Structures are given as C-alpha cells and as structure tokens.
C-alpha cells in the first residue's frame, strides 16, 4: 500500500480523534458535579445520554455548557460565559411540579370521539406504516419521534411505566412512549447561535431542513423530534420579554409534547399561558404575534374575558372560536379564548384535564393516517382533529354544557385567581 496513502489515513484518524475529543470536552453538570461528555456518570438515564449525544457537537462549536435538572428530565444548554443556568434550574423545577400536578400521566381508557378517518368502500384496513419523506414541515412541528427506551430509574425520579408503542418514523405520527425522552431547552445568547443550531438540526435531521430554513425568521422554536425548545436572550429590537416566562412557556410545551403528543393548537398555547399565569399572574410569550405588546396587556386577559362574557351571557362560547386558530399564525381573539378555556377548566374541572388531553392524543393516533392502495398507511402531518370531535371529547370529560359553563365561570372572575407554581 502506498506510504503516502497510509500517512494520509493516519492524519485523518488523528484529526477525527481530535474532533471527537474536543466534543467530549463539553461540560455536563449532573447533581451538582461537572463531567465531560465522554465521562458521563453511570446513574445518568439513557434518555439523558441521548440528549447529550444529540447536541454535544453543536455545543462544542458554539461554546455552550450543559446542565441537567435533578432527574434528567430536562437538559439546559447555555453559553459557557452565561450564568443563566443558576437562575433557570429552580424555574425548571417549579414548571415540572406545576405540570405534573395539573396534567399527570394517566392510564384512563380513552373516550371515543367521532372518527374522521373513514376508509373508502371496500378498502382494506391499515396494515402497517410505510416510510414517508416529509417535504415541508410547518413552524413548531409537533410530530412523533422514533421510540426511545424508557430512562433508567434513578432515586427520586418518576420514570414512566407505560408500555412501549410501535415505533414511528414519520413526522406527525403522534405515536411514542410518554415521558420517555429528555427535553432539551436552549438559551441562545444571540441570533447567530440560533442560526447555527438550526443548521445543526438540518444536518442531523434532513426532514427538518425546509422548516429550519424558515424558522430563523422567528426568535426561538419548539419541536418534538428531537424534543427541543429554544429562546434568544439578546436579539436586536427585542422588547417586552421575560427570560423566566420563556423558560416556563416553552418548557411546558415540551412537556405536553413528551406526555401527550401533538395537541390542537389552542390547547398547546392555552396550557402554556396557564403555566405563565400560575407563575406570577402574567403572560409574556405570544408566539407569532408581530405587533408590540404593551405592559398593561401582560395581565389583562382575565378581566377582559370577564367583561366579554358578562356581555354575552346569552351567547355561549362556540368550539369554532378555539379551533379556527391555525398553527403558525396569530389570532388574538382565539388566543384569549384558549387561555380562558384552559384557565376555567384548571379551576373547575382539574381532574378531567389530563383525560381530555389523553383523549385528544388517542383520537389523533387513530385518525391521522393516509391509507395507500397497497394497504399500508402513512401519517398525515397536516391532519387536525375536527371541531365536532374535539367538542365530543370535551363534553364527555367535562360535561355536556362545558362551553356554557366556561363562559359563565369567566364572567364571574375579576382578578383571575389561579393555582400557584410552587
């Protein structure tokens, strides 16, 4: 063999080893102790290790550090020069406790809603999923990841005991093991770091390339596969924002995806806003809203809703006022109603909420399929649960008069009291 060729191979090996070693130098903190990515502690859950592997190359290049919460449920990435992790992790813990209290993992039997997937006459029932390449993924995609093994149990952790479901390979499937993955939250130091992270996602997940090319026009994102959310700490022209609320809002949306999969758009944001309100009585994160947010608006919705529903006592809320809000857009009226609906149910029907979301998940799993001529099926990433089906689920869990009940409750509120985040 040519000596020059052998020498080039040797140099390539050295360079590759150097690159791997450099990536392994990323600082990872677990239970207060710092490790390198190559020397992770034995008690770190498998899902947490997978999250480190997903992001360590980018973290090395961008000079970011990693820190886990107490159970490995959340991995926080911050710039090496930032002190954000010290103040963020207590907020992460509070958000986790609030979410688990309001929306615990449930094994309740799903209530059947009207089916939207009606096979053509004579068509064979779906046999197995077929591979599908998604060309265009919308903002904040919330599709299902491939199934990962449940994390190893650690002292004090709440590891899911749900049985694994069939693996899903197509975005938008909604089939996964609840709470089986570590959620990644990135606090970008600036817009340049967001741009590089989006490029990393495109390289690692080609199916996200089209989405990533568009996502750079917004500050931050929330996606399911991989399970990651991000916000930008210092962006040009950024006003009226709160890093604490960015953490709470985006982290709760990740928890929703991890536990319940893709929810109707109004449910996702309604729950996230309820979390913000529970945090300190105000809302600061308004996805896809372009106009300026005045200071008085941050805590205005409870009183606005009270006045609105006092004036429409004989005109109950309609399900379409919630479901018409399309993903990736801003609808101020629907947004306010989404918050009000979740806010009311959290106060009056709290035990029913987790079951409602579990039913939404089951309904999506059953119906967002496209049946092929050969009897195989693929997931329809653009599928949305019809308003009638959503209303049937709400009525089954929260009562036949749930829409009127919510309106009546909102009309009586003045200060918008809410369950506090402890």
N, C-alpha and C positions, 0 to 999 in steps of 0.2 A: 504494500500500500504506500502511496506517495507520502513522504515525510512532511511535506508542506500541508497536505490534506489532514494528516494526523495532528499537526500543530494547530491548524485552524479549528479542528474539532475540540482540542484541548482548551483553546482560548474561549470557544463558545461555551464549553462546560463551566469554565471558571466564571464567565460573565453571568451565566444562568444561575449558578450557585450564589454569586454575589447579590443578584437581584432578589433571590428568594430570601437570603439572609437579611437584606435590607427591609423587605416586607415584614419579616418576623420581628424586627425591632420596634414595631408599633406597640406603644404602651397600652396594656389592657388591665383595668382595675377590677378586681372581684373581691368582695367582702373586705374592702379597705386595703388590699395588698396589690402591688403593681407587678405585672408579669409581662413578658414578651409574647407575641402571637405564637411563637414556636414552643413556648414552655407554659402552656395553659394548665391550670390546676386540675387534678384528677376529678374533683367534685363538680366541675362546670358541666351543666347539662348539654346534651348533644345538640339541641336546637340552638343554644348559645354559641357553641363552637362553629356551627354552620353560619351564623350571622357574622362572626369574626372572619371566617374564610371568604364570605361574600364581599366584605368591604376592606380587608386589610391592604390590598394593593393600592386602592384609591387613597386610603388613609395615610399610607406611607408617602405617596407622591404629594398629597395636599397638606401634609404635616398636621394630621389630626390624631387625637387620642381617643381611646375607647373606655367606657366605664359602664358596668352592669348595675342594675338595681339588685336588691337583696336576693331575689330568686332566679335571676337570669331571664326574666320575662321581658325585660327591656334593655336594649343596648343603646347608650347615648354616645354620639360622636360629636366632639367639639374640637376647635382649633387648639393646638398644643399651647399657644400663648394665652388661651382664654381660661377664665375661672368660672365659666358658665355651669360646669358640672356640679360644682359645690352647692350652688343655689337651686339647680334644676332637679336634682335627685329627690329632695324632700317633696317637691311638687309632683314628681312622677309617682311617688308612693301614695300621696293623697288622691291622685287621679285613679290609681289602681283600686284603692279601697272604696272610693265612691262608685266606680263602675261595677265592681263585684257585688256591692250591696244593692244597687238598683237593678242590675241585669245579670243575675247569677247564671252559671251554666245549668241548663235544665234538661232533664230527660223526659219531659212531658210528651205524651203522644200528640203529634200534630193534628190540628183540626183541619178537615178537608175544606178547601175553598174551591169555587167553580174552576174547572180545568180550562186552560186556554190552549192546550195542545191537543187538537182534535185530528187524529190521523185521517187521511183520505180513505174513502170506502174501499175495503179490500186490502188496505195496506197492512204489511206485517208489522208487528210490534217492534220497537227498537231492540237491536241485538247487542251491539257493543259500540263504544265510541270510536270514531275514526279520527286520525290525525288531521289537524286543521291549522293552517297558517293564517294568523290574523294580520291583515294588511294595515288596518287603520284603527288604533286604539284611542278612545277619547280621553280628555283630561281626567285625572284622578281615576284611572281604571281600577275596578274592584273585582277582578276575576280571581279564580281559584288557582293556587299554586299546586305543583306536584305534592303528593302527600309525603311528609317527613315523619320519621319515627318520633313518638312522643318523648319529651325530655325526661331524662333520668330524675327520679325523685331526690330532692335534697331536703335536709332538715328544715322544717317550717314552710316548705313550698306546698303549693296547691296544684299538683300535677293532674291533668285530666285523665279520667279512666275510661273515656269514651272509646268505643271500638273503632279501629281504622275503617274508612270507607274506601271505595275503589279509587285508585289514583286518577287524577285528572291532568291532562296535558294541554288542553286548550284554554286560552284565556276566557274568563267569563263563565266558567262552569259552575262555580259555587260548591264544588264537592271537595271536602278536606276534613281533617280531623280537628275539631275545635280546640283552640288554645295549644296547638302542637308546635308553634313556631315562636321564636323570639322576635319581638317587634323592634325595629331599628328607628331611632329618631336622631336626625342630624341637625345641628345648629350651625348653619353655614355662616362663616364670618363675613362673606360678601357674595355678590352676584357671580363673580368669576369662579368661586368654588362650586356654586350650584351648577354652572355650565359644565365644569369638569366632571362633576358627579353624574350629570345626565349623559355625558359622553361615555362614562364608565358603564352605566346601565345599558346603553345601546350596544356596547361591545359584548357585555356579558349576556344580554337578553335581546337578540336581534328582533324579536317580536315587538319590542318596545321602541324601536328606532323611530318610527313615524310619530308616535306620541312624544318621545323625548325631544324631537326637533321642534315641536310646538310648545312644549311645557316651559321652555326658557322665557317665554313672554310673561309668565306669572311668577310671583315670589312664593316659593315653596310648592309642595305637592304631597299627595297621599296615594300610594298604590298598594296593591295586595301581593303581587308576585314579581319581585321579592317584597316582603312585608316591610315597607319603609315609608316614613314621612319626614318632611324637612321644612325648615323655615329659614329666612335670611335675617341675620341680626343687624347688618348695616348695609342698607341699599339706598341708592340715590333717590331722593324725593320721598322717602318713606316717612310718613307722619301718622300720628294717632294709632300707635301699635303697642302691644304689650308682650314681651317675651314669655311671661308667665302664662298668659292666655293662649299663646301659640302652642306652648307645650301641652296644656290641658286639652285644647280643642283637637289638635292633630293626634295626640296620643289616644284619646277616647275613640276617634275614628278608626285608628289602627286596631284597638281592642274590639270594636264592632266587627271589623273585617275578620279578625282572628277567630272570634267566637261564633258569629252569625253569618259571615259572608256578605255578599253584596245586598244591601238593603235598598228600598225605594229612596230616591234622593232626599225627599222631605224627612224621612226617618233619620237618615245619617246625620244631617245637619241639625235637626231638632234635638237629637240626643246630645250632640256636641255642644250646642248652645245651652242646654240644660246643665251640662257639666260646668260650663263657664259661669253661668248664673249661680250655681251652687258654690263655686269657688269664692266669689266676692260680690255677687249681686250685679255683675255687669257682663257685657258681651263685647269682644274686641275683634273677633275673626269673622269676616264676611266674605267668603270665597266668591270670586268673580264679580264682586261689586267694584265698579270703577269710580263712582263719584265719592267726593270727600265725606268722611263720617265726622259729624260734629260731636263734641264732648257730651252734650246732653243726650245723644242718641244711645249711648252705651248701656244705659239702664232704663230706657224709655218704654220698651215693649210691654211689660206687664200692665202699666197704666194705659197705654194705647189700646191694648186688647180689651181691657175692662170697659173703656169708653165705647169702643166699637161694638161690643156685644151687648152693652146696655141699650144701644140704639137699634139693634137688630134682634130684639127679643122674639119676634115672630118670624124670623128668617134664620133658621138653624144653619150651621156650618155644613157645606157640601164637600164630599170627598174630593171632587174635582179641584177644589180650591187648594188642595195639598198636592194631588198627583200631577197637575198640569206643569209643575216646575221641572223643567228639563235639566239634565246634568250639564255641567259646564256653562251654565247661564246664571243670571241673577234675576229673581222675581221678588221684589220687596214685599209684596202682599203675601205671597205664598210662604216666603221665608218667615215672616212674622207669625202666620198661622201655624206653620210647622213647629216653631218654638212653643207657641201657646198650647198646641195639642199635646206635645210630649210633656210640657210643664204641668198641664192639668192631670194627665194620666199618672205622672210620677207622684202627684199629691193625692189623688183619689183612687187610683187603680194600680198602685205599685206592684202588688203580687202578680198582676196579669201581664205586665210589660215584657218580661223575658219570654213568656209563652207566645206573645204576639210576634216578637222578632224571630223566634224559632219557627213559627208557622210561615212567616214570610220567606224564611230560608228554604223550608221544605217545599213550598209552592214554587219557588224559583227552580229548585233542583228538578222538580217533576216536569216543569213546563218549558224551560228554555232550551229545548232540543230541536234540531232540524233532522228530520228523517230522510235518509237517502234512498235512492232506488234499489240499492243492494241490501237494504235492511239495516245498515249501520247508521249511527247518528253522530252529529256534532253539536256542540253548544252554540247557541245564538248569543253572541256578546252584546247585542243591542236590545235584547228582549227586556221588556218591563212588565211587571205584574199589572193587569188591567185594573182600573178603579173599582169595578164591581167585586173583583176577587179580594182586593185589599179591604174593602168595606165589610165583606163577609167575614174575614178573619178578625177584624176589629170588633164587630158585633158579637161574634162567637165568644171572644175572650172578655170583652168589656161591657157587654150589654147591647140590646137592640137599639137603644136610644143614645149610644155613645156620642154621636155628633152633637145632639142637642144638649146632652149632659155636660160636655166640654164647654160649649158656649155659655151655658148657664153658670158654670163654675167661674169661668173667666170674667163674666160680667160682675161678679161679686168681689173680685180682687182689686186691691188698691195698691199695696206695696209689693206684691209679687213674692210672698214668702216662699222659701224653698229649702229643701233639705241641704244642710251644710256639708262641705267636704271636710272630713276630719283628718 
